[in-house]
Each structure stands twice: as C-alpha cells, then as structure tokens.
Amino acid sequence: MPSMILADTFYTNFLLNLEQNLNSEGTFEEARMVAFGSGFGTTGSLSESFDDLNWETFPVVLNSRFIQNLWRIENGFRQTLNSGWNYGPRIARMEYGLPFSLAVSHLHSTFYKQVKLLKPDVLLVQDLNLFSPPQIQALKRHCKLLIGEIASPLPPNRFLRGYDLVFSALPPNVDKFRSMGVEAYYLPLGFDSRLIDKFPLVERDIDVVFIGSVGKLWDTIELLKAVAEHVPALQIYGPISRELLHEAGLLGNYHGQAWGNKMFEIFSRSKIVLNRHGAIVKNFAGNMRMYEATGMGCVLLSEANDFVNQLFIQGQEIVTYTNYDNAGQTAASLLENPEKLKMIGEAGKHKTLTSHLYTHRADFMNQRIIEKLESL
C-alpha cells in the first residue's frame, strides 16, 4: 500500500479557536481527528478520499503547535519552543536558514522529523510558501515524490522549482509551472462529501449571506452595500473591521466570524450565498465558496465571467451578476420567486455532488501520481 503525507496550514484565527477546544490530555490522533473533521480546508477530505483509493495517509496541520507537540511527545521528542514556533515562515525565506530550521524546535524541524520517520512514497504540500529550496531538497531525500497543490498567488520562483508534480485551481499557475519545466495540471477545488449528511434539513431562514474577508484595499464592501440596499436582511460574517463596517453602514448586518462547521451550519440555513473572487483569479472562477455554497444546496450568486460556465451553468445551477447593483437586484428578485430559488439550489447541489467532490479530485490526482511514481 503506497503512503502519503498531506501537509497544510490553517488560518491563525481558526486554529487558535480550535486549539482552545482540544483536550490537553488527548492524543495526537484524537486531536488530528478533531482538526480534520472541523469542516476547515481540504486536507481532511482529500486524505479520506485517498484512503478509499488504498493509500495510507498521514494528514498534518503544519502550523498547529498544540497538535504537533502531541506528536513530538508521543514519539520521544521534547516539546517545541514557543518562541521559535512563529518564525518558521521567516526562516524559510532565509538563504542559509536550513541548518537553523532543522535544529530549532519549531514547525520545520517537527515536520522534517515526521517525514524522516515515516518515509512516505508521496509528500503532498498544500502551502508552498513554507519551504525554501534547501528545505525542499532535505525533504525530498525522505520521499519518492514531492507534490504541491495551490489555489492562491505563487511564492517566489525559487520556492517552486523543487516540486516533481503540482496541481492548481488557477490555470495561470499551471502555465507558470510548466514554463519552469515542472509537470503541472489544472485541478479545481471542490466540496467535502463528508458534509452531505452532517447537517439536518432545516428551514432556510437566512435570505442572503456573505462569509469572507473584507479589506480597505478591496471593493467587496461596495458589493455588500449594494446588496444590502436591496436585501436589508443581508448577513455578513468574517474577519472584518468593525470600523470599516460602521463607515459603510453595515455594522448591523455583521454577525462575527464563522469557520468550518459553523460556516456550513449557516449555509444549511441560507437561501442565497453571495460570492466574489479576489484579484488573483482575474477572468477565472472556482474559489472554495462556489462549491461550499452549492454543495449545501444554497443558490450561489457570484460574478459573471467567461470561465464560470466550465464549472456551472449560469441561470440554471448558479446565478451571476454583472455589477454590484445588479447583484442586489438579482438577489431581491430571486427571493420573490421561491420556486425558482429552490430549483436553482437543487440543480447546483446536484452538479456539485456529481462532479465537484474531493473524491472526484482525488481520483484525478491519483492517476497522475501513480503515473509519475511508475516513471521513476
């Protein structure tokens, strides 16, 4: 049976909340199960999907000092130094940081020990910003294949060249890797099939919801203002400045942060999920929210572009807007037509559950990985 380590990082705010609720007397495996059953990220779902494909997987939250400390203790290593832990990403950027990164008890040395001990056939890294070229070469000595997966802006080129195979939900990223001589494939994001039966069917009492980040340098706040003018009951969640929301007249619409299972519980009650992509996507589409919303049976309301029809049928499986005022008008119009709202929500859910699950993504990845291993 081939083996795989899947390594990812969690957002700091979510991770802090998660670690506060973990049992300090628990085991590494118990803590890991809680983390990867939290509804956050993609690693838990991908790991189980590869298990079903007869892989032996070992998913890791790279930046969880709490969970990684449990592993260190259970495997005979001393606990990590608090002062050194937060400097992992900075050390990775140092040209001569390799010896230091493997000596100090922080995330790099902990992960290196895991890879060295387990010696996996495949190491799948889902945060390409963490490992410098020397660190990549050190890790490759203890695995057969180093794979990357990324759906965000790329780090400097020197962080990319050491990978044997890369998957990305952004076609420009795929083109970039191929131009550097790295084998790469387009792989959309998807929906975690474990969530399908996790939330009971309830009345959808939230008309329109937005869950995400809003910054002063983005114009998402203008989108939210426009939608709120047409749907005053708009609910907003995320790591958003209250000052910014107050300036926009949206403080009354704000309900705090929602991560993981809490976010999906909100989606299970929502009729419409408002979405927009960051500037990195340009004329492409396919952020996590598209699959999360449709997978939960909501009507996805996202910006129109040429690429979206490759994923969903506009007007049948999702709804799109051409400008911010149009987004508000479209949301209000849909709410006045419950039958159409239900029809689109069900069609979008059907598309996601039949075409956009992480089980589908793992099938594709598995084929490419096996081919690569066999060519070694």
N, C-alpha and C positions, 0 to 999 in steps of 0.2 A: 504493500500500500504506500503510495507516494505521500510525502509530508509537506506541509506548507505553514509558514509563519505569516500571519497577516498583521501588519503594524500600522496603527493610525493614531491620531491625536484628537482629543475632544476640546471643544471651546472651553475656555477657562471658567466662565461663569457657570456653565452647566456642570463642569467637573467638580467645582467647589461644592455645589449643592449635592451632587451625587455622593461625594466622599463623606460629607457630613452625615449622610443617612446610612452609610455602610457600617457593619458590625465590626468593631475593633478586635473582637475575639474570633472573627470568622477566618476562613481560609482564603488563600489566593483564588482557588477555583470558585468558591461561593461569591467572592467579590466580583470576579470576572463575569460570572453569570448574570449578576445584577446589572453590571455596566452594559453588557451586550444584549440585555433584554430590556433596556431602558427606552427603546424606540429612537435612540440618537444615532446618527451616522449610518454607514453602510456595512461596516465590518462584521457585525453580528450576523446579519442576513447572508452576506457572502460566505462567511465561514460555514454556516449550516448548509448552505447550498453546495459547497464543495465537499462537505461531509457526505451529503447524499450522493455525490459523484465518486465516492470511495477514496476520498483524501483523508488524511489525518491532519487536522488543522489545529493551530495554536494562535488564537487572536490575542493581540496585546494592545492596551491603551498606553502608548509610549510616554505620555506626559502625566500619567497618574502616579504621583509619588506614593500615595497610600497603597494602591494595588500592587505596584511594582515592589514596594518594600515587603509586602507579604511573600512575594515570590523569593526575594533575596533571603529572607529569614528561613523559609521552608527549605531552601537549597544551600544553607550553610554560610551565607554571606552576611556581613554586618549591614545594618540599616543605612540608607542613604543620608548624606549630609544635607540638611535643609538649605544651607547657604549656597551649595553648589548646584542644586537641582534646577533652579530657574535660569541658569546660564547656559544650558545645553544648546539652544539655537544660536547663541552668540559664539560659543566655542566652535560650532560647525563652520562659522564664517571665517575663522582664523586660518591663515595659510598653513601654519605649523601647529595646529591645535590637536592633531591626532594623539600624540602620546599623553597629553594632559587629559583629553576627553576619555581615554581608556583607563586612566589612573584614578581620577576623582569619582567619587560615588554619586553620580547623577544619572540622568536618563540615558546618555550614550553608553556609559560603561555597563549599566544594568542590561540594556538591550544587547550589547555585544556579548555579555556572558550568556544570555539566553540563546542567542544564535550559535555561539560556540559550543554550548552544551547539547543543543537539540540537533544541530547539523541538518537543517531541513533540505529537501530537494529544491524547494522554491521559497524565496523570501519576497513577499509582496508588500511594498512600502506605499502607503497612501498619503504620506506627507513628504513631498520631495524637497521641502525646504530644510529638513533637519540634518541631512548628512552631506558632509563635504567630500570631495574626491578621495582623499586619503581614507576617510571613514568608510566610504563605499567599497574601496578596494579591500579594506580589512574585513568587512562583512562578507564579501564575495569569496573569501578564502574558506568560508564555512557553509556555503550553499552551492548548489549546482547552477541555479538560475536566479538572477535578481530582476524583479519586475516592479514597475512603477504604475500607479494609477492616479490621475489628476484631472480635476474639472475646474481649475482655477488658474490665475496667472502663473506663468512659469518662473522659477527662480533663475539665477544666472546660468549660462550655458555649462559652466564647469560642473554644476550640480547634476547635469543631465546625461553626460556622455557615458557614464559607467553602467548604465542600465542595459540589460540584454533585451528587454521587451517592455513596451509601455502601452497602456490603454488610456484614452481620454475622451470625455464627452464633448470636447471642443475641437472641431475639425482643424482650426488653425494650429492648435497644439500638435495634432498628429502630423501635419505638414512640417512643422518645425523639427520634430524629432527625426522624421525621415530625411530631411535635408542635412541632418547631422550624422546620418548613417545608422541611426537607431531604429530597429524594427518597431513600428507603432500601428495601432488600429483604433478606429473610431468605436467607442463603446458608450452608448447613452447611459445616464443614470437610471434609476428605477424605483420600484416600490417593494417594501418588505412584506412578503407574503404572510409572515407570522402575525401581522396586524389585522388580517382579514376578519378573524373571528374574535379578536381581543376585546372589542367594544360592542356592547349590546345596542340593538336598534332602538333609538330614542327619537322623540320629536325634534326636528331641526328648528330650534328656537332662535338661532343667530342668523340674521339676514345676510350680512356681508362681514367677512373678517379679513384682516391683513395681519400676518405674522412675519416679522423680519426686522432688519436693521434700517435705520433712517439716519443719515448724517447731513450736516450742513453743506457738504460739498456735493451731495446728490440732490436730485429734484423729486425724489419719492414723496416728499412732504407735499408737493404741489398736486401729485396724483391723489393722495389721501384727502386733501382739502376739497378737490373737485368731486370725489365720490361722496364725501360727507355732505356736500351741498344737496345732492340728490337722494342720498340714503343717510339721514341723520343718525340712524342706529348703528352705523359702521363701528365695529370693534377693532381695536388696534392692540397688538402685543409685540413685545420685542425689547432689546436693549436700546431704548430710545431716550434721548434727553428730555426731561420734563419741561425744561426751559424752551426747547425748540417746539415742543407740542403746544405749550402755552402761547408762544408767539403766533402759532398757526391757528389758534382757536380750537385745538383738538384734544386738550387735556382731559375733557370729559369723556372722550372716546377711548382713552387709554386704560388698559386693564393689567399692566405689568408684563412680566416675561413668561414665555411658555416654551418649554423644551421637551423633546422626547415624547413620552406617553401623554403628558399634559397637553401638548400641542395636538396630538391625534384625538384626544378626547374632545377638544374644542372643534376639530374638523368633523367629528361624528355628529355634532350638533349644528353644523353650519350649512347654509344653503349655497352660498357663493364664497369662493376664496379668491381674493384679489392678489394678483401676482405681477411682478415685473423683474426683468433681468438686469444685471449690472452691466457696466460699460464694456467689460471684457468680452461679453458674448457677441456684441455688435449685431449683425443680422442673423445670428443663430439663436436657437432656443433649446431648452431642455434642462432648466435648473431642477433641483430636488422638489421644489414646491409643486411643479406640474404633476408629478407622479404621486406625491403625497396627497394632494387635494383630490385628484380623480380617483385614486385608489380607495379613498374613504367615501366616495360617492357624492362629493361636492361638485358644483359647477365651477370649473376653473375659468376665471376671467383674466386673461393675460394679453400682453401687447401683440399686435399683429406683425408678422414678418414672413419672409419668403420660405423660411425653413420649417416653421411650425407644422405645416401640412405633412411633413415626413413623419411626424410623431402622432398627430391627432387631426381629425377632420374638423376644420373650423365650422362653427354653426351647428354641428351635429354631436360631436364628442366634447368639445370645449367651445368657449365664446371668446372672441378677441375684441380689442378696442384699438382705435386709430389715434386717439389723443385722449388727454385726461378728462375733458368734459364728456367725450363720447363714452368713456368708461363709466362715469356716473350715470349717464342716461341709460346705458345698456343694463347696468345693474338694476336700476329702478324699473325698467321695462320688464325684465325677467321676473322680478318679484311680483309683478302684477299678473303673471301668467304661470301659475303653479304647475299646470300640466306640462308646459314646455320645459320648465325648470327641472321637473322630475325626469322627463325624457332624456334631456342632455346629461344630467347627472348619472343616470343609469348607463347611458351609452359610453360616457367617459370611463366609468368604473369598469365596464366590460372590456374596453380596449386595454386599459392598464393591466387588468388581471389576466388577460390572454396574451399580451405582447410585451409588457413593460415590467415584469417582475425581476428581482435579482436572481431568481432561479434561471430565467432566460439569459441574463448577463453571464452567469457562471458557466452555463453551457458553452457559450461562445468563447469565453476566456479559456475554459478547459481544453477546447480543441486546439487553440493557438499554443497553449502552454505545452501540451503533450507533443505537438509537432516540433516545438523548439527543443524540448528535452531529448526527443528521439534523434535530433540532428546533431547533438553534441558529440 
